[in-house]
Amino acid sequence: PILGRHYLQAWDQRSGLFGSAGGHQMRYLACTLVDRCGETDGVELLTVLAQSGPSSLRLASDIVRRAKSSDENLETPRLWLEEATRTMARILETHLREAAVRPVEESLDLTNQLYAYRHLAGDVAVRQLLWELLGKRHWTVEEVLGSLIGVGTSSNGRGTWQSMGDFSSGDVEAFLGIDRVLQELGPELDHHHADWNSIRKLQGSGVDLPSRTAYALASLRLVREERGETSQPTAVVADDTWADGSQD
């Protein structure tokens, strides 16, 4: 529980007990503890951890994601991992459903939770869930696109500041389906042509949700133009069949 409460803060820590690698070290320590618990107790520990607040949920999901990525290299697979993956995916889905009734900017660590759910449940599941939530009109497509842009740290050698991560058309395809997004937005993309790609990493450029959303929409307009498509709106037909492109 102590590690969980301080996990998110550790990623921003530059000195002290864990130093600049605090998040990595805390995750490694927590994963070691889960390994020692055995199959049943390990899943129970992760479940309790995940339900103890946003920071603890991030730690629990990161433990399972890291274990899932590295388990194939172990001589003896982790017995708790399969059940923990299903359990954590269910918890994340529940959390995302609860978060969807609030404005996106009020959901702490939403970007990581979306990527964690995709990693554990797969592209098909995350795409179906997001369009279901979008259909209830709590979130907008634009807000979700902005939430898919991560926030990192940039430096000029003299100082550091927060900056936006890269736009990925592959992520848009995995989370929402890029064709459906382009159809949904239609002429809306015509209003987003600022050169966000050149300014997004500059000091003071901003990493709030409106800025990330503007960058995502400007990038999508470029994708549309590279395809040679027009901005003519097209009726969107719901499709319950998705191309499976799950990632580990």
C-alpha positions in Angstrom: 0.0 0.0 0.0 2.8 2.4 0.8 4.4 1.9 -2.6 1.1 2.4 -4.3 0.4 5.7 -2.6 3.7 7.2 -3.7 4.1 5.5 -7.1 2.8 8.4 -9.4 4.9 10.9 -7.4 8.0 8.7 -7.8 8.0 9.2 -11.5 8.6 12.9 -11.0 11.1 12.5 -8.3 14.7 13.6 -9.0 16.4 12.9 -5.7 15.9 11.1 -2.4 15.5 7.4 -1.7 14.7 6.2 -5.2 16.2 9.0 -7.2 15.3 9.7 -10.8 14.5 6.0 -11.5 12.1 5.9 -8.6 9.1 4.6 -10.6 11.1 1.8 -12.2 12.6 0.8 -8.8 9.2 0.8 -7.0 7.7 -1.3 -9.8 10.5 -3.8 -9.6 10.2 -4.1 -5.9 6.4 -4.5 -6.0 6.7 -7.1 -8.7 9.2 -9.1 -6.6 6.8 -9.0 -3.7 3.9 -10.3 -5.9 6.2 -13.1 -7.2 6.8 -14.2 -3.7 3.1 -14.4 -2.8 2.3 -17.3 -5.2 -0.6 -17.6 -7.5 -3.7 -16.9 -5.4 -2.2 -14.5 -2.9 -0.5 -12.6 -5.8 -3.7 -12.0 -7.6 -5.4 -10.9 -4.3 -2.6 -8.5 -3.5 -2.8 -6.9 -7.0 -6.6 -6.6 -6.7 -6.5 -4.9 -3.3 -3.7 -2.6 -4.7 -5.7 -1.7 -7.8 -8.7 -0.7 -5.8 -6.7 1.6 -3.4 -6.7 4.8 -5.6 -5.3 6.1 -8.9 -1.7 5.9 -7.9 -2.1 2.3 -6.6 -4.1 1.3 -9.7 -1.2 2.6 -11.9 1.3 0.5 -10.0 -0.9 -2.6 -10.1 -1.5 -2.3 -13.9 2.2 -1.5 -14.5 3.2 -4.6 -12.6 1.0 -6.8 -14.7 2.0 -5.1 -18.0 5.7 -5.5 -17.2 5.3 -9.1 -16.2 3.2 -9.8 -19.3 6.0 -8.3 -21.5 8.9 -10.2 -19.8 7.3 -13.5 -18.8 8.2 -15.2 -22.1 11.9 -14.8 -21.2 11.5 -16.7 -17.9 12.2 -20.4 -17.6 9.3 -20.7 -15.2 6.2 -18.6 -16.1 4.5 -16.6 -13.4 1.6 -18.7 -12.2 -0.3 -15.6 -11.2 0.0 -13.7 -14.5 -2.9 -15.2 -16.5 -5.5 -14.6 -13.8 -4.0 -11.3 -12.9 -4.2 -10.1 -16.5 -8.0 -10.9 -16.7 -8.6 -9.4 -13.2 -6.7 -6.2 -13.9 -8.4 -5.8 -17.3 -11.8 -6.0 -15.6 -10.8 -3.5 -12.9 -9.5 -1.1 -15.5 -12.7 -1.4 -17.6 -14.8 -0.7 -14.5 -12.6 2.3 -13.7 -12.9 3.7 -17.3 -16.7 3.3 -17.2 -16.8 5.2 -14.0 -14.4 7.9 -15.3 -16.5 8.4 -18.4 -19.3 10.1 -16.5 -16.9 12.9 -15.6 -15.1 15.4 -17.8 -11.9 13.9 -19.3 -9.6 16.5 -17.6 -10.9 15.4 -14.2 -9.8 11.8 -14.7 -6.4 11.4 -13.1 -3.9 9.3 -15.1 -6.5 8.5 -17.9 -3.9 8.2 -20.6 -2.0 5.5 -18.9 -5.3 3.7 -18.0 -6.3 3.6 -21.6 -3.0 2.2 -22.7 -2.9 -0.3 -19.9 -6.4 -1.6 -20.8 -5.4 -1.9 -24.4 -2.3 -3.9 -23.4 -4.1 -6.2 -21.1 -7.5 -6.6 -22.9 -6.4 -6.1 -26.6 -7.3 -3.7 -29.4 -10.8 -5.2 -30.0 -11.9 -4.7 -26.4 -10.6 -1.2 -26.0 -12.1 -0.1 -29.3 -15.5 -1.5 -28.5 -15.4 0.0 -25.0 -14.5 3.5 -26.2 -17.1 3.7 -28.9 -19.7 2.4 -26.4 -18.7 5.2 -24.0 -18.6 7.8 -26.8 -22.1 6.7 -27.8 -23.3 7.7 -24.3 -22.0 11.3 -25.0 -20.0 11.6 -21.8 -16.7 12.0 -23.8 -16.1 13.3 -27.2 -13.9 11.8 -30.0 -11.8 14.9 -29.8 -11.2 14.5 -26.1 -10.2 10.9 -26.4 -7.8 11.7 -29.2 -6.2 14.3 -27.0 -6.0 11.8 -24.2 -4.0 9.4 -26.4 -1.2 12.0 -26.6 1.1 11.3 -23.7 3.1 13.8 -21.7 6.9 13.4 -21.2 9.9 15.5 -20.4 12.1 17.6 -22.7 15.4 19.2 -22.0 17.7 21.8 -23.6 20.7 20.9 -21.4 20.0 23.7 -18.9 16.6 22.7 -17.7 13.6 20.3 -18.2 10.0 20.9 -18.9 6.9 18.8 -19.7 6.2 18.2 -23.4 3.8 16.3 -25.5 4.6 12.9 -26.8 4.3 11.9 -30.5 1.1 11.5 -32.4 0.6 7.9 -33.6 -1.8 7.0 -36.3 -1.3 3.4 -35.3 -2.6 4.2 -31.8 -5.6 5.9 -33.3 -6.3 2.8 -35.4 -6.0 0.5 -32.4 -8.1 2.6 -30.0 -10.8 3.9 -32.3 -10.2 2.9 -35.9 -8.8 5.7 -38.0 -11.3 5.5 -40.9 -14.2 5.8 -38.5 -12.6 8.7 -36.7 -12.0 10.6 -40.0 -15.7 9.9 -40.9 -16.9 11.1 -37.5 -14.9 14.3 -37.5 -15.5 15.2 -41.2 -15.0 19.0 -41.9 -14.1 19.6 -38.2 -10.5 18.8 -39.2 -10.4 21.7 -41.6 -10.1 24.1 -38.6 -7.0 22.5 -37.3 -3.9 23.4 -39.3 -1.5 24.9 -36.8 2.0 23.6 -37.0 1.8 21.7 -33.8 4.5 19.3 -34.7 7.1 22.0 -34.6 6.0 23.8 -31.4 4.8 20.9 -29.2 8.2 20.3 -27.6 9.1 23.9 -27.1 9.4 25.2 -23.5 6.1 26.7 -22.5 4.1 25.2 -25.4 1.6 23.6 -22.9 0.6 20.0 -22.4 -3.0 20.6 -21.2 -5.8 18.6 -22.8 -6.9 21.4 -25.3 -3.3 21.6 -26.5 -2.9 17.9 -26.9 -6.3 17.7 -28.6 -5.3 20.5 -31.1 -2.1 18.6 -31.9 -3.9 15.3 -32.4 -6.5 16.9 -34.7 -3.9 18.8 -36.7 -2.0 15.5 -37.1 -5.1 13.7 -38.3 -5.7 16.4 -40.9 -2.2 15.7 -42.3 -3.1 11.9 -42.3 -6.2 12.7 -44.3 -4.4 14.9 -46.7 -1.7 12.3 -47.2 -4.4 9.9 -48.1 -5.8 12.3 -50.7 -9.2 12.4 -49.0 -11.6 15.3 -48.8 -13.4 16.8 -45.9 -16.9 15.8 -47.2 -18.8 14.3 -44.3 -19.7 10.6 -44.6 -22.4 8.8 -42.6 -20.9 6.7 -39.9 -22.3 3.2 -39.6 -21.6 1.3 -36.4 -19.6 -1.8 -37.0 -19.3 -4.4 -34.3 -16.6 -6.4 -36.1 -13.1 -5.2 -35.5 -9.8 -6.1 -37.0 -7.8 -7.7 -34.2 -4.4 -6.0 -33.8 -3.7 -6.8 -30.2 -0.2 -5.8 -28.8 1.8 -7.2 -25.9 
